[in-house]
Structure formats: structure tokens, C-alpha cells
């Protein structure tokens, strides 16, 4: 399977990247900021870092861990398992020192881990939108509840459709339903196109709605600035 995203991140880590990683929606393109998003060191200093750390404990599963930015920090505090669907990203994390980096799909958690395996889960990078629908989001939250302890916590992130301005997100697709929209895009690297990605964008109230009937409730929502990106802290009921 084509993996332009994973290859670009791996080449960047090795100092071998000569071409940009491109986000594409038809003829519209933007360069994806690899260094800023995946290799800037994470610390718990500052308001955003302190907020995130306050909602997590170990053992921790880092879902869609990218190049291991968060895993490298949290593994010094407690057991951390980082999963990614890309072999290239898993190899990059291992090269960077992530102690337990594995291939895995965040939307197939029951197949990968036993019940109550983790105390916390982290899924930041807006990959929550790959759940694809409200039903998909409910299934993901139910599976996440299965692999986390009865007193477990989680942090997820997304874009709030109510705060998105025209032209702000490449591939943005508005929706008349409050709190819902979509984003469609493809990654391209060195002429190789990946699969077309459909992100369903859920506002915080939609995450609250999806959590009904699962073990989760939304305990806190953090924006950090005036933009559309937010993080939601989840706690078991």
C-alpha cells in the first residue's frame, strides 16, 4: 500500500527528504509542516502541555502516534505503548527511542489489546475524524472504553466546525447539520499519492452526544486559542 505520509516523515528523520509532503484536494495543494507537527519536542511546560498531562496517567496508549513526539515524553513518566498503521512511522519511532512502538489500528483496539489494559489513551492529530460518522465515533469510544480501566481517562482532538472560517482548512466540506462537517484530502510525496482520506469533523457537543451509551463523558474541552482546533478530555462515568 502506498504510504507517502510515512515515507516523508521517515525521510525527514533520516535527513534524506528533498521533496515536500503535500496535502492535495483536487488541484488545491498545501505543504504539510512535518518538522513543526511531528518533531518539535513536547514538554509539559506551558498551559497546553500542563493541561494535557493533567488528564493522562499510565499505562498509556498513544493512538496514531506519528513520529513519537508525545510517546517520547510520557514513556519517561510511565509505561507508554505507541501504535501506528504505517510501518515507516513505527520504524521512525523506534529509531527515535520510543520503547514500545507497534503497528496497530486505533479503530481495531479490541483485536489488539485485552480489557482494561490501559489507564489512559491519547489520540491527538485529528485522526478521530477518520471514524467517518457518528456511528463510527460511537464504536471507537466503546472500543476505547473496553481497553481502558474503569477509572480510565482519554484525550482526543478534532476541529470544531462552528469555528472554521472559509479557506482555513484544505479540503473542507461544510455540512448543514450543527456541529458536523467533513474534510477530504490526499497526501502526496515524490509523485506518489496516498489513499483519499475522509475526515468527519465533530464539534464538542457531537462528541458528548456520541459518548452517550458508552462509559465515557466529556470532562473538559480545551481550545488554547481562538482557532477551530480543540482537545476533549474524557473520563469514565
N, C-alpha and C positions, 0 to 999 in steps of 0.2 A: 504493500500500500504506500502511495506517495506520502511523504512526510516533510514538506518544505519547511514548516514551522520548526520541527525538531531539529532538522539538519542545520537551519540557520542559527539556532541557539547554540548547537554543538560547535559549529564552525567559529562562532563568535568567541566561545570559551577557549578554543584552541588558538585563537589569533589568526584564523585562516579565512575569515569571512571577507570577501571582496565585493559582494553584491548586497543590496538592501533586502530586507524582508518586507514584502509589500502586502498591504490589505487591499483587496480588489472587490468592487461591486460593479460588474459590467466594465464600462470604460473609466469609471471613477477609481482613483487609487490614492493611497497614503502610505508613507513609510512607517513601519511599526518600530517604536523605540525600544530595541532589545536591551541595551545597557541599562536604561532607566527602569524598565519594568522588571527585569529578571536578575540583574547583577548588582544593583545598588544594595549595600549592606543594610539588613533590617536590624534595628535595635528597639528596645522598649523605652527609649528616651522620647520625649515629646508627647503631646496629647494623644495622637493616633496610636503610637506604639503602646503607651500605657493602657489605653482603652482595650486594645486587642489582648494584651497579656492578661488583663484582669478577668477575662472571660474564658480563659483556657487553663487546663491542667493536664497532667499526664496519667496514663499513657495517651498520646495524641496521635491522630491520623490526619495527615496533611493531604488533602484530595486535590488532584491536579496541581502538583507541587512545583511545576515548571522547572527551573534550574536549582531549586532547593533553597531559595532565599530565606524563607521562614523556617524551614526544617533545620538549617544550619544553626540558627539561633536557639530554637526550642529544644533541640537534642542535648544542649548543654544544661538544660533545666530538668528534663525528664525524658522518658522513652518516647521517641517520635518515629513513626512509620510514614514514609512519603511515597505516594503512588502516582504514577503517570501512565497514560496509554502508549506513549511514544518510547521506543527503545532508545532513541537518540537522547531524549531528555533523562531517562533513567541512567544512562551511561554518563551524561554530564553531571548529574547529581552525585554519582559515585566518585567521579574524578574530583569533584569539589569538596568531598569529605562527608557527604551525607551517609550516616552509618547504616541506615536501613531504607534503601530506595528500591522500590519494586514496580514491575509492570502491573497495572491494575486499572479497572474502570470504576469511577466513582458512582456509576449508575448500575453496578452489579456487586454491591457490597456484601450481600448475604452469601454469595458464592465464594467470596474471598476471606471472610472473617467470621469467627464464631460470635454468638450472642454476648453482649456486654464486654466486648474485647477492649474498648477504649473509654477513657474518662471524658475526652473532648475530641471534637472534629473541627478542622479548619478547611474551608473551601472558598478561597478568595482568588479573583482573577475573572470574575463574572461568568465562569463556566456553569454556574447554577442555571443560567438561561438555556443551556443545552438540554434541560429536562423537556423542553419543547412545548409544554402545555400545562394547564393547571393540574390535570390528572397525573402528568409526568412528575410535576413538582410534589404532589401528594405521595406518590410512590417513592420518590427519592427520600423524602422526610421520614416515611415509615421505615425504609431500609436503614437510614441513618440512625433512627431510634433503636433498631434491632442490634446494631453493632456497638452502641454506646451504653454505658452503665445507667442504672435507674436514676442516678443523680447527675447524669451527664449534661454537658453543655456543647454548643457548637457556634461557630461564626461563619456566616455566608455573606456574599455580596452580590449586588446587581446594580442596574441603572433604574432610577425612578422615572417612568415616562412623564410624570407630571412636571418634571424639571428639565426635560430635554428641549433645547432650542433647535430651530431649523438649521440643518447643516452641521450640527455638533458631532454626530456620530455617523461615520461612513456606513452605508447600508441600512440606515434607519427606515423602518416601516411603521407609520402611525397606525393606530387602531382606535375605533370609536368607543371601545369599552374602557371605562375608567380604570387606571392602574395597570393596563396591559398595552404592550406594543411588541415590535419584533425588530430584529436586526439580521441581515443576511450578508455574508461576505465569504471570501475565499482568500487563503494565504498563497502567495507566490514567491518563489525563491529560485534564482538562477534559471528562470523559464519554466520551472515545474509548478504546476497548480495542484493544490490540495483539494479535498472534497469541499463542497459548498456547505457552510455552517449556518444553521438556523438557530439563532438565539431568541428565546421568548423573554421579554423584559417584564419583570414583575415588580410593581411598586410594593412598599412595605405592607400595605393593607391586604394585598393579594397573598403575600407570604403568610400573614396572620390567618387569612381565610383557608389557605392550603394546610396550615398546621392543625386546623380543627379536625378531630378524629384521629390524629396521631398523638404521640406522647409529648409533643413539643408545644411550647408557647413562645412568642416573641417577647423577650425581656427588655430589649433596648434596641434603638436604632441610632446609628451614628453616621452623620454626613461629613463632618470635618470641615467643609467649606460650603459654598453656595451652589456647587455643581450637582449633577444628577446622580453621581456615584454614591452609594451608601453601603454600610455594613449592618447586618442584623445579628444580634446575639440571641441565641435560642437556649432555653432551659427546659428540662423535663417538668411536666406538671406534677 
